């Protein structure tokens, strides 16, 4: 019997293919990619909202991959080429250094990422308050992974037999959120790292759990992942953010899956301060179906023809963590 197992980490997606593990375990496991890439799950409507704010003369700071994701009017990289003040950064705290060198009246940082990135954004908020920086705002696209996993498990036609849990996220949140999901949905979950030996250990554990019909969580990434996660990072997130509803490409609106600045810091929240034009999303390709495991990248009619890394149509080909990008890079590797 072949079991369907989903990984929800873009780094896992690439590692599993780079090491040839999808092929090696294909007689036991059908490995499929889930919503584990923060750029990929960002909705078209959020890209359009950023266009709207840049059109108001607001400077945008963002991580590089997001600049290449198409909105209905194009990409942020194209907007920059047309004269929009859009700047690429690699660390949230770089924003403060750049503004110190080149001041502006209004700027915003596009906070995109999962639980791993959220403490870094919280540190930026902390520095804005400490340094009393004026005119710098946060547009939060931060998301939590477990609600998306639960949404997939709640689908009537769910065919997922088990999960490879994201390693970096698990370092922050620990084992407990996955234990709750495993108990509720009676599935095996294995937390994994990224080296070939660690991934083999995780896949072997999943094979054993599935064959023995065992549920629960096994941790193949200890001691980096503790049951309660990283309390310092979690406290920093909760100090500045509350959970909120967020839109996920391919899944839709998920309650409690996003992060928004707490009410007392809402004056730093770009969405609260500025008028934002946020039309409904109209995805140009079936990336949403790839992200939910309904189709494989090669099942998309655009894949490898008019959608390639050099000229992507959808975010799964844009992002360095995207499933389509990984499939394109490693599709000829069989072992």
TANOR-V609562 format. One record per pair of residues at least 6 apart in sequence whose ideal C-beta (glycine too) atoms are under 6 Angstrom apart, sorted by sequence separation. I is the first residue (numbers start at 1). J is the second residue. D is the distance in whole Angstrom. If there is no record, write none. Layout:
# TANOR-V609562
i: (I,I)
j: (J,J)
d: (D,D)
This chain:
# TANOR-V609562
i: (16,35,54,80,219,247,248,266,289,297,307,312,316,68,79,182,192,261,290,316,317,128,245,261,316,317,22,67,68,67,76,111,192,245,307,178,246,302,190,246,165,205,243,95,244,286,16,190,205,190,244,309,285,188,202,241,242,201,13,51,242,170,188,47,51,198,48,5,47,48,64,118,145,165,54,162,167,3,4,5,6,8,10,39,59,60,61,162,163,164,165,167,290,297,9,10,39,44,111,188,287,297,2,6,8,61,92,164,189,190,191,192,193,285,287,92,106,107,108,109,110,111,112,113,114,186,192,284,285,287,54,105,190,191,297,96,108,111,114,146,150,92,153,182,290,61,182,191,182,164,179,250,178,249,250,175,250,162,175,59,66,58,59,61,62,162,161,58,116,174,175,116,171,174,115,167,171,174,114,170,174,116,173,115,172,115,172,172,38,38,38,46,42,148,151,143,151,147,147,147,35,144,119,122,143,122,125,143,119,142,119,122,118,140,140,36,138,137,139,137,137,8,12,6,4,4,4,5,6,7,9,3,8,108,19,21,25,15,28,11,5,43,43,3,41,41,53,52,52,49,49,48,45,45,44,43,69,69,68,40,65,35,34,32,40,39,40,40,39,37,40,37,37,6,33,17,13,10,23,14,23,13,17,20,20)
j: (22,41,60,86,225,253,254,272,295,303,313,318,322,75,86,189,199,268,297,323,324,136,253,269,324,325,31,76,77,77,86,121,202,255,317,189,257,313,202,258,178,218,256,109,258,300,31,205,220,206,260,325,302,206,220,259,260,220,33,71,262,191,209,69,73,220,71,29,71,72,88,142,169,189,79,187,192,29,30,31,32,34,36,65,85,86,87,188,189,190,191,193,316,323,36,37,66,71,138,215,314,324,30,34,36,89,120,192,217,218,219,220,221,313,315,121,135,136,137,138,139,140,141,142,143,215,221,313,314,316,84,135,220,221,327,127,139,142,145,177,181,124,185,215,323,95,216,225,217,202,217,288,217,288,291,217,292,206,219,104,112,106,107,109,110,210,210,108,168,226,227,169,224,227,169,221,225,228,169,225,229,172,229,172,229,173,230,233,112,113,114,141,141,248,251,246,254,254,256,257,148,257,233,236,257,237,240,258,236,259,237,240,237,259,260,166,268,268,270,270,273,145,164,160,159,160,161,162,163,164,166,161,166,270,196,199,203,194,207,194,206,247,249,210,248,249,274,276,277,276,278,279,278,281,281,281,315,318,318,291,319,291,293,293,315,315,316,319,319,319,322,321,322,293,323,326,323,321,334,326,335,326,330,333,335)
d: (5,5,5,4,6,5,6,5,5,5,4,5,4,6,6,5,6,6,6,5,4,6,5,5,4,5,5,4,6,4,5,4,4,5,5,5,5,5,5,3,5,5,5,5,5,5,6,5,6,5,4,6,5,6,4,4,6,5,5,6,5,5,4,6,5,6,5,5,3,6,5,5,5,5,6,5,6,6,5,6,5,4,5,5,4,5,5,4,5,6,4,5,5,5,4,4,6,6,5,6,4,4,5,4,4,5,5,5,5,5,5,5,4,5,6,6,5,5,4,6,5,5,4,6,6,5,6,6,4,4,5,5,6,5,4,6,5,5,6,4,6,4,5,6,5,5,5,5,5,6,5,3,5,5,4,5,5,5,6,5,6,5,4,5,4,6,6,6,4,6,5,6,6,5,5,5,6,5,5,4,3,6,5,4,5,5,5,5,5,5,6,6,6,6,5,5,6,5,6,4,5,5,4,5,6,6,5,6,5,4,6,5,5,6,6,6,6,6,4,4,6,6,6,5,5,6,5,5,6,4,4,4,6,4,5,6,5,5,5,6,6,4,5,5,5,5,6,6,4,5,4,6,5,5,4,5,5,5,5,6,5,5,6,4,5,6,5,5,4,5,5,4,5,6,4,5,5,2,5,5,6,5,4,6,4)
